[in-house]
Each structure stands twice: as structure tokens, then as C-alpha cells.
Amino acid sequence: MMDGLFTTVGKITKANLRNDDDLIDKLNHRYTVVFLVIFTVVVSTTQYVGNPIHCWCPAYFTSNHEEFANKVCWISNTYYIPDRVMAGTGNLKERIGYYQWIPIVLLVQGFLFFLPCVIWRVFSSRSGINIHNLVESSETIQNALYPERRDKTIKYMIRHLDHYLEYQREYRGGCCVACKHFLSRHLCLICGNRYGNYLVALYMSSKILYFVNVIAQLFMLNGFLGTDYHLYGFEIIRELFYGRDWTASRRFPRVTLCDFEIRQMGNFHRHTVQCVLPINLFNEKIYIFLWFWFVFVSTATAVSFLRWLVFIGMRYSRVRYIRRHLKVMDKIQRDNERERKLSYKFAETYLRQDGIFVLKLVGKNSTDLVVADIVAALWDNYKNKPIHGGRPADEYDDSASIT
């Protein structure tokens, strides 16, 4: 069993090793999916290899009767009654009908966690730039033993980025086009390749999908488990704080009751048996872990979204990011006003939001030194162009306030 488990996880991990997003995205679509697959294998093995339910039957039941009772109670659901309450009295039954479907639900959860990643990769591939190849190239730069290979890789990346940035540029003029570019650059109300924010809008949308997915799954499990699962972790913490037994949970009871009928000679014989659900020992620990993991992932995703929003949405952050790398490579001087204005134009009209976003993503998957080399090479390539973006640098006097 363990060999098959690790083989399955290993195949999933290898099949998913693409570096076109950040660590928080990998928490969603890689590590969470691996956890869910592991739990699926554990629960499925317990169900189909072990004995997931065992019912206490009257003494006159034969072995065939006991086997029938176990199977009919497994497929027809059981119910839970609080302690010190007699069976058949009141309306305190709580149906337990989830345990047969947990492997399937875990797989569906894994698919939902991977779905935003699929959307991001499918639509980002249509942008004209392969982010994964750029990240792999940046790793080659970082690990290159010979300067020739390093320089060759940098030239490849610069050529690839320059073609993308030039190809996606809007060359038409007019008041309407200028207004659209203003709205896309400052308010993000218009998105697209021509406006330099297609990848940014797509990536931020995938972040939102990750966050919505993990929150929705917490509440979706309310209906599946039949309890307030979204409060499960808080109740565990409260029980631990007061020193109570947190394992005595109505969500995953170990002892349940089952009603069934046996037809004999035209008569119906009704039986109520008490059953033990050993599988709930696993289910309880799995869903406790998932609750805390989902809360952690949702919090990390929200923080990551806000950080990306501040970085990409604020012109000050974008220009400062580019200038910092240019200063590291001694490409611009702090007291040179002309270079400061040109660097502003380089960031805002040449790289634009998508270009800076790609550089930031490369930095998150490699190192800032690699990004500094790429920015410096792009800067040299930009300065060697006949016209720097088609507009004189003097029009950007407002950049003087950005340091």
C-alpha cells in the first residue's frame, strides 16, 4: 500500500513541476492537491481493503446475517444519537451519510484546487510569452558554469521579451486610444495585450479564484458532512483550551446506530444494531488537518493577492522595482535627472505592467541577481533603439517625484 501511495504522489509531483507562478499558488494547486490525493488513497485503502464498519448483532444472527448487517448498514447510512438518549425516542437522530463518498469528494476537491491553475496556464499561453521557459532560462543563468552559456541565455531571454513587448504594443493614435491606455494603466478598467496588462489581469483573477475556491470548500463541506464544518477548528481550539475531550465529536462519531428490515416468510423483521465506524478515526484527523490547512492557505492567498495588487497597481512600486535593479547594476545614477526620466519611460511605456510582472515572477522563482542581469540587458537594448517608445522623455516630468 505505501509503495503505491508514494508512487502516485511522485507521479503527480513530477507532472506538475511548472514554475510560472509564486509559492502561494503552489500551496493551492500543488501541495494541497498532493495532500488530497494522499488522503484519498488512505481512505480508499481503508474502505476496500480493511473493515470500515463492524456492527454488533444479536446472538442468534449467523455469520451470514452479520455480514449482511455490516454491508446493508454501510450502504444505507447510519445515524448518531447523543449519549444517554434511547434509540427510537425523540427526533434527535443525526444521519451519517458521508463516509462512503469521502474518496470521491476528496478527488473533486483536488480538481477544484487545480482548476484555477489550468485556467491561468491555458490563457497565459495565448499571450505570446512562455513564462515557464523564461523561468527555466533564469535557472540556467543562475547555475551556468561558463560565461558564454550565461550570456547566450540572457540574449535569448532579452530577444524573447523584446519581441513580446513590441508585438503587443498599440501603435494606433487618437483620443480614444489614449483614454483606453490611461484607464488600463491607472485604473485597470480595460485589460488586454494591447494595453500591457493582460497577464496581470489574468494572474490576479486566478488569485481571486484560488481564494474563492478555498473559502467555498469550507462551506461546501457543511452540506456534505451535515454540520457546521467551517467552525470545526474553532471548536477544537475551544475544547483544547478548556481541557475537554475534543475527539468526542458528533461530526465523526465512532459508534452509530443502523435500522434495517429482513423479510422472512412474508413478514418484515425490523432490527436496530449498533455499529462501529473505524474509518471515522481517519476521517476525523483528515478533516481536522484540512480545516487548519484551508484557513492557512486562504490567509496566505489573501495576503499574496494584496501584495501583488500593491506592487502591480501602484506606479510608484513598479518604477521603484525597475530602478532598484538598474542601480544595482550601475546603469543609472541617482542624481542624473535625464536617466531618471528615461527609466520611468522604460518601466511605464516599454515594459509596462505585464513586462514588470514577468520580471517579478522570474525573481520569485530564481533570484533578484538574475532579474538584475535581465533588467540591465533590457535597459541596454532599450537605449539602443532609434526612438525610446516613440515619445520624448521630457513629457514625463511627473516622474521626478518617484525615487
ABEGO torsion letter per residue (X at the ends): XAAAAAAAAAAAAAAABBBABBAAAAAAAAAAAAAAAAAAAAAAAAAAABBABBBBBBAABBAAAAAAAAAAAAAAEBBBBBBGBBBGBEAABBBBAAAAAAAAAAAAAAAAAAAAAAAAAAAAAAAGBBAAAAAAAAAAAAABABAAAAAAAAAAAAAAAAAAAAAABBABBEAAAAAAAAAAAAAGABBEAAAGAAAAAAAAAAAAAAAAAAAAAAAAAAAAAGBBAAAAAAAAAAAAAAGBBAABBAABBABBBBBBBBBBGGBBBBBBBBBBBAAAAAAAAAAAAAAAAAAAAAAAAAAAAAAAAAAAABAAAAAAAAAAAAAAAGABBAABAAAAAAAAAAAAAAAEAAAAAAAAAAAAABBAAAAAAAAAAAAAAAAABABBGGBBAAABAAAAABX
